[in-house]
Amino acid sequence: MIVHGATLNCKGRLVDLTTPRVMGIINATPDSFFDGGRYNRVDAALFQTEQMLEAGVTFLDIGGMSTRPGAKAISESEELQRVLPIIEGIALKFPDALLSLDTYRSRVAAEGIAAGVCLINDISGGQFDPALWQVVQSAHIPYILMHTRGMPDSMQQNTEYPDGMLETVLDYFIHRMGTLKEAGLVDVVLDPGFGFGKSLRANYQLLNGLSNFQFLEKPIMVGISRKSMVYKVSGGSPDAALFGSTALHLVALQQGARILRVHDVGAAMDVIKVWQMLESCKR
């Protein structure tokens, strides 16, 4: 497989993406759909960080505001109060950890970068706070561009794609990438935004067609871990969605994903090893 955009420059540290990487989720929130409230204290977040690093994680994605369907936005100051102590704590105890910040706000991004963040994960694609791109460009760090429709509290009210699911998302990426390039951002990761303004069936159509995004020559990140697209099919709840998530992670890798954003790092690392064996047997 030809891998485009095979490295990310995280504040001078080059991360090779020819081998897929895992991004571990650390939610500094009380209300995230799976682990809300588990890691919103510094000590708990540090414990989870250590477990994920031992399991082989490459990136740690810290978020202070839930973006699950129906979630309400919190104030900027509250988001900062949630994420900064955890960023600072991890940066102090694990200085080699590569920290990502899940935010769409420029001020939160700027303060997170100053505290040790080397990657910005923006669910809005720059639509909610246009100043965010300038903050990322000034810091010379990678940026994750995600596709979504509307704010989290209303995004699931608009899940129809009359021009086609893949065509719409591809067109979005093409136009946003052009604007990003003009703004000086070239180290970009693409996230199709599973569960963001998409029906259950559309999520699976998107996963089936994921390989079509490779012509954009940017690494692809997939965030499907324990989401409703898994447990609405397998039955149960996010707590029971590990096996389904693991199966879909293998499909994502086969479709060209370079980063798996997950709650369960050990399981994702096993998927990558199995995928590597499958790939090696094609030669």
Secondary structure, DSSP 8 states (H G I E B T S, - for coil): ---SS-EEEETTEEEE-SS-EEEEEEE--S--TTTTTTS-SHHHHHHHHHHHHHHT-SEEEEESS--STT-----HHHHHHHHHHHHHHHHHH-TT-EEEEE---HHHHHHHHHHTEEEEEETTTTSS-TTHHHHHHHHT--EEEE---S-TTTGGG----TT-HHHHHHHHHHHHHHHHHHTT---EEEE--TTSS--HHHHHHHHHTGGGGGGG-S-BEE--TT-HHHHHHH-S-GGG-HHHHHHHHHHHHHTT--EEEES-HHHHHHHHHHHHHHHHTT-
